[in-house]
Amino acid sequence: MTRVCKVGVQLPEVERFVPWPEYLDLARQVEAAGYDSVWVGDHLLYDLPGGVTRGPYEAWTTLAAIAAVTERVEIGPLVASTSFHSPAMLAKQAATVDAISQGRLIVGLGAGWNRREYDAFGFPYDRRVSRFEEAMAILVPLLRTGRTTFHGEFYDVEDCVLDPRPVRDGGPPIMLGSTSPRMLGIGLPVVDSWNIWWSLYDNSVERFAEAKAKVDAVMPEGRHVEATAAVLVTLPGAEGRLMGDTYDARVKTVTADDLCDHVRGLAEAGGTHLQLVLDPITAESIDVVAASLADLEG
């Protein structure tokens, strides 16, 4: 079966505590329900309303486990912070997950934003985009060619060799988790796709089209970089996201009933892969939305 574009599901972060066996069951269910991909956030800690502090499972360990219990779906972080690991180590983790999944990994990368987790875990928060730029100068050649030397202000690697190499020739596809001008300047020359979070384009087809037009306007000549987007889907029992996303009059409410039309609209605007953020994110929600997407299959 084919759809107008790929559609995946982001698994829970800290919306609720999910015991590990249930977490893997959700990943298996996403695959069994016919989705194209499974995504996990790369965060360490959130301060939630009511004075509660909660953290999700570590992203790369989680992706390795999901890779081992699924067979078909693509998997990836939405998106991995280059601040949480040295760039060469991050490339090593990605290559390992790519091998476990036998070539199903999409490497989503960003500069990070949540200061709370930076301070708690001891990572430097300053000059994150400059650090990201140097990280990409190491990550990209390692994933694509398997070897690099780089001496920068923040990172130094000398004749670093990535072995074993990723499963796919040329490495796994890389996705940029940002549409800010400077991040686009760093990423568009080398990445395979870019991504925008639902609250940054108001969950709206029209605003997504505007964002894509701005990205296209600064696209390096001769490059084709795919456009992807997270989509908030509101279902019965929704309580709202807890991690600082903005719910206001600008954010379009998308339900299971109108999701097909919304996906078609995003695809017509140039979206090639969508990550559904289900509220609530439960086994029932995964099945309800999968059934609603049946009209997109052909």
C-alpha positions in Angstrom: 0.0 0.0 0.0 1.2 3.5 -0.7 0.2 6.9 0.7 0.5 10.5 -0.6 3.5 10.7 1.8 5.0 8.7 4.6 3.3 8.9 8.0 4.9 7.8 11.3 4.1 8.1 15.0 6.1 9.7 17.8 6.2 7.5 20.9 5.5 9.0 24.4 8.0 11.3 26.1 6.8 12.4 29.5 3.0 12.7 28.8 2.7 9.7 31.2 5.0 7.1 32.6 5.1 4.1 30.2 6.7 0.9 31.6 9.3 -0.4 29.3 7.4 -3.6 28.1 4.5 -1.3 27.1 6.8 1.1 25.3 8.1 -1.7 23.1 4.6 -3.0 22.6 3.6 0.5 21.3 6.5 0.4 18.8 5.4 -3.0 17.6 1.9 -1.8 17.3 2.8 1.2 15.2 4.5 -1.2 12.7 1.6 -3.7 12.8 -0.9 -0.9 12.2 0.8 0.0 8.9 2.6 3.2 9.7 5.8 4.0 7.9 8.0 5.1 10.9 8.5 5.2 14.7 10.1 8.2 16.3 11.3 9.1 19.8 12.3 12.4 21.3 15.8 13.0 22.5 15.3 14.7 25.9 16.5 14.0 29.4 14.4 16.0 31.8 11.3 18.2 31.9 9.8 20.3 34.7 6.0 19.8 34.2 3.0 21.6 35.6 2.3 20.9 39.2 5.9 20.8 40.3 6.5 17.4 38.7 9.9 16.6 37.2 10.0 13.7 34.8 12.4 12.3 32.1 11.9 10.0 29.1 14.0 6.9 28.3 17.4 7.7 26.7 16.8 8.1 23.0 19.7 6.1 21.4 19.3 3.1 23.7 15.6 3.2 23.0 16.1 3.3 19.3 18.4 0.3 19.4 15.8 -1.7 21.3 13.0 -0.6 18.8 15.3 -1.6 15.9 15.6 -5.1 17.4 11.9 -5.7 17.8 10.6 -4.3 14.5 11.3 -5.3 10.9 9.9 -2.8 8.5 9.3 0.7 9.9 11.9 3.4 9.6 13.1 4.7 13.0 14.7 7.9 14.2 15.1 10.6 16.9 12.9 13.6 16.6 15.4 15.1 16.9 18.7 14.1 18.5 20.6 16.9 20.2 24.2 17.1 19.1 25.0 18.6 22.6 24.4 15.4 24.5 27.3 13.4 23.0 30.6 14.1 21.4 30.0 14.2 17.6 32.2 11.1 16.8 30.4 9.1 19.5 27.0 10.2 18.2 28.1 8.9 14.7 29.1 5.7 16.4 25.7 5.3 18.0 23.9 6.1 14.8 25.9 3.6 12.8 25.2 0.9 15.4 21.5 1.6 15.4 21.5 1.6 11.6 23.1 -1.9 11.7 20.7 -3.2 14.2 17.8 -1.9 12.1 19.4 -3.1 8.9 19.3 0.3 7.3 16.1 1.8 8.7 17.5 4.7 10.6 16.9 8.4 9.9 19.3 10.6 11.8 17.4 13.6 13.0 19.7 16.2 14.4 19.3 19.6 16.1 21.1 22.0 18.4 18.9 21.4 21.5 16.8 24.0 23.4 15.7 22.8 26.9 18.1 24.5 29.3 16.8 22.6 32.3 18.3 19.3 31.0 21.5 21.0 30.0 22.1 22.4 33.5 21.0 19.2 35.2 23.3 16.9 33.2 26.2 19.3 32.9 26.2 20.1 29.2 27.2 23.6 28.1 24.2 25.6 26.9 26.1 28.6 25.4 26.8 28.9 21.6 24.7 25.8 20.8 24.5 26.6 17.1 28.2 27.1 16.8 28.7 23.8 18.6 26.2 22.2 16.2 28.1 23.5 13.2 31.3 21.9 14.4 29.4 18.7 15.3 28.0 18.5 11.8 31.5 18.9 10.3 32.5 15.7 12.1 29.2 13.7 11.9 28.5 14.1 8.3 31.8 12.8 6.9 31.9 10.0 9.4 28.4 8.8 8.5 29.0 9.3 4.7 32.6 8.3 4.2 33.6 6.6 7.5 36.7 8.8 8.3 37.6 12.3 9.2 40.0 14.7 11.0 38.7 18.0 12.4 40.2 20.6 14.7 37.8 23.2 16.0 37.0 25.5 18.9 34.8 22.9 20.6 35.7 19.5 19.1 38.8 17.8 18.0 39.1 14.4 16.3 42.3 13.0 14.7 42.0 10.4 12.0 38.6 9.2 13.4 37.4 6.0 11.7 33.8 4.8 11.9 34.0 1.0 11.8 31.8 -0.9 11.3 30.3 1.5 8.8 26.5 2.1 8.5 24.6 -0.6 6.6 23.8 1.7 3.6 26.3 3.0 1.2 26.7 6.7 1.9 25.2 6.3 5.4 21.7 6.8 6.8 19.7 9.9 5.7 20.2 13.0 7.9 17.3 15.2 8.8 17.7 18.8 10.1 15.4 19.6 13.0 15.2 23.4 12.4 14.1 26.1 10.0 16.0 29.0 11.6 18.2 30.8 9.1 21.5 30.0 10.6 20.7 26.3 11.1 19.5 26.1 7.5 22.7 27.6 6.4 24.6 24.9 8.2 22.3 22.0 7.3 20.9 22.5 3.8 24.2 21.9 2.0 24.5 18.4 3.5 21.2 17.0 4.9 18.6 14.9 3.1 15.5 16.5 4.8 14.4 19.2 7.2 11.7 19.1 9.8 9.4 21.5 11.5 7.6 20.9 14.8 3.8 21.4 14.8 3.7 24.3 17.2 6.2 26.3 15.0 3.9 26.3 12.0 0.7 26.3 14.0 -0.2 22.8 12.8 -1.5 24.5 9.7 -1.2 23.5 6.0 -1.0 27.2 5.0 1.8 28.0 7.6 3.7 24.9 6.6 3.6 26.0 3.0 4.9 29.4 4.1 7.7 27.8 6.0 8.6 25.6 3.0 8.7 28.6 0.7 11.2 30.3 3.1 13.4 27.2 3.1 13.2 26.8 -0.6 14.3 30.5 -1.0 17.6 29.7 0.7 18.2 26.2 -0.8 21.7 25.9 -2.3 21.6 25.6 -6.0 21.3 22.1 -7.3 20.2 20.6 -4.0 17.0 18.7 -3.3 16.2 18.5 0.4 12.9 16.9 1.4 10.4 18.7 3.7 9.0 16.9 6.7 6.7 18.0 9.6 5.4 16.9 13.0 1.6 17.0 13.2 -0.4 17.2 16.4 -3.5 15.0 16.3 -6.1 15.6 19.0 -8.2 12.6 20.1 -10.9 12.0 22.8 -9.3 12.2 26.2 -6.6 14.7 25.1 -5.1 16.6 28.0 -2.6 18.8 26.0 1.1 18.4 25.7 3.0 19.2 28.9 6.5 20.1 27.6 6.1 23.7 26.8 4.3 23.6 23.4 2.0 26.5 22.8 -1.8 25.8 22.5 -3.5 29.0 21.4 -5.9 30.2 18.8 -3.3 30.0 16.1 -2.8 26.3 16.5 -5.1 24.3 14.2 -6.9 21.4 15.8 -6.5 18.2 13.7 -8.7 15.2 14.7 -8.8 11.7 13.4 -11.8 12.6 11.3 -10.1 15.3 9.3 -6.6 13.9 9.4 -6.7 12.5 5.8 -7.6 15.9 4.4 -4.8 17.5 6.5 -2.2 15.0 5.3 -3.2 15.5 1.7 -2.9 19.2 2.2 0.6 18.9 3.7 1.6 16.5 0.9 0.4 18.9 -1.8 2.4 21.7 0.0 5.5 19.5 -0.4 5.6 17.4 2.8 7.1 14.0 2.2 7.2 12.5 5.7 4.9 13.4 8.7 5.4 12.4 12.3 2.1 12.3 14.2 2.1 13.5 17.7 -1.0 11.8 19.2 -2.8 13.3 22.2 -3.3 11.1 24.1 -0.5 8.7 22.9 -2.0 5.3 23.7 -2.5 2.0 22.0 -6.1 2.9 21.2 -5.0 6.2 19.6 -2.5 4.4 17.4 -5.2 2.1 16.1 -7.9 4.8 15.7 -5.6 7.0 13.7 -4.4 4.1 11.6 -8.0 3.3 10.6 -8.6 6.9 9.7 -5.6 6.9 7.4 -6.9 4.0 5.4 -8.5 6.4 2.9 -4.9 7.6 2.0 -3.9 4.2 0.8 -4.1 3.2 -2.8 
